[in-house]
Amino acid sequence: MNDSLQQLVKNWLIKAGNDLKIGQDEMQTAEPTTDMVCYHMQQCVEKCLKAFLVSHQKPFRRTHDIAELIEQCKKIDSTFDTLYQNQTDSLTIYGVEIRYPDDFYMPTREEADSSIQIALFAKEFISAKLL
């Protein structure tokens, strides 16, 4: 991997880490904004998956669909199927729908905690593939 490509992958992972940190920090407050925690966990995973695709110089369309991105990654490495077992694709709903008041939904604290665990697993799994 050339230096500029390596830096781009690193930048994707920095942004993903920032999303993870925001969600984790927010959960430490007395009344966390669970919708935003879940949104940032979806963003974390999306960016990690895109980092992997970038590292393999595979183009991807502009999407928030985690399953679509996992499928693209599986074409490179079949072990990405593991992310389905961890329900990583369940975070997709937090990428768009939850951000707008049209279909108002507020995740529970338990859902937000679960989304963090899912994102942590996915980030560690994908990061290990990039070392």
Secondary structure as UniProt FT lines:
FT   HELIX           3..26
FT   TURN            27..28
FT   HELIX           34..55
FT   TURN            56..57
FT   HELIX           66..74
FT   TURN            75..76
FT   HELIX           78..81
FT   HELIX           82..85
FT   TURN            86..87
FT   HELIX           88..94
FT   TURN            95..96
FT   HELIX           97..99
FT   TURN            102..103
FT   HELIX           109..130
//
